[in-house]
Amino acid sequence: MDLRGKKTDLLVRAHECAHILGHPKHEASRFTHLSPGDRGVAVALQEYLDEQLAKIRAELFAITTRGQTE
């Protein structure tokens, strides 16, 4: 079983899903209809998701560039 291949596939799918569902951070107007408390939660959740996505992209980049140098 090629775990590296499966992990790469999973990371690629996660990246594609995030790209489809994601919104630019500067598009804060999408939270204006929420109450102030909910808006704070939504912004914190968006920041957490952005952080996780950055980790996924970094790991995917490391795997793909490592594969090109081998």
N, C-alpha and C positions, 0 to 999 in steps of 0.2 A: 504494500500500500504506500503510495507516494503522498506523505503528509504535507510536504512542502507544496506540491501541486494543489492539493485540496485547500490548504490555507490560503494560497494565492487566489484561487477561485472565489473563496469566501470573501476575501478582502476586496476583490474586484467588484463582486456583487454589492457589498456594503457601500463601496464608493459610488457605484451607479445609482443605488437607491437614494443615497444622501444627496446626490446631484439632482435627481428628479424631485425629491421632496424639499430640498433645502431652499432657503431664502437668503439673499445677501443680508449681512448683519446690519447694514445701514438702512434697511427697509423697516425701521421701527414702527412705522405707521400701522402695520398689521396688528399691533397690540393696543391701539388707541381705544378700541371698543371695550376693552376689559376694565374691570375695576382696578384701582391702584394696587390692591393686594395681589390680585390675580396677575396683573401686569408684571409685578416684581417676580412672581414665580415663573411666569412665561419667559422673561428675560434671563433669569438664572438657568432655566432649563435649556434655552437656546445657547447660552454660553457653554454649558456642560456638553451639549451635543456638538458644538463647534470644536471643543477641545478633543472629544473622542474621535471626531472625523479627522482632525489633524493628525492624531496618532495613527489612525488607519492608513491615511495617505502616506505618512512617513514610512510605515512598515511596508506598505505595498511598493513604494519607491525603492526602499532598500533591497527588497527581494528581487524586483525586476532588474535593478542595476547590477546586483550581485550575479544574477543569471547571465547577464551580457558579458561580464568579465571572465567568467569561468570557461 
